[in-house]
Amino acid sequence: MFGNDAEFLLSIHRSHAAELQADAEADRLARSLPRRHARGWLGRRRQPGRSDAARR
């Protein structure tokens, strides 16, 4: 079909490299943004490790 077409192989390499760079940029952006705090019903903060027994 394509054999060893250098232009075809180079275009695959470039598109894959562009995808990897886009993924790396998205990861960097996600790490740079502040994390949103987990909030429960009506905007109250949730405390994940707390149960009803711990309050008593």
C-alpha positions, 0 to 999 in steps of 0.5 A, a space after each residue: 500500500 504505502 511501503 516506505 514512503 518517507 513523506 507519509 511516515 514523517 507526517 505520521 510522526 509529526 501528527 503523533 508528536 503534536 498530539 503528545 505535545 498537546 497532552 503535555 500542555 493540557 497536563 501542565 495547565 491542569 497542574 497549574 490551576 488551583 484545585 477546587 474545594 469539594 463542597 457539599 449541599 448548599 455550598 458547605 465544605 465536605 469532610 470526607 473522613 468524618 462520619 456520624 460516630 466521630 461527631 458524637 
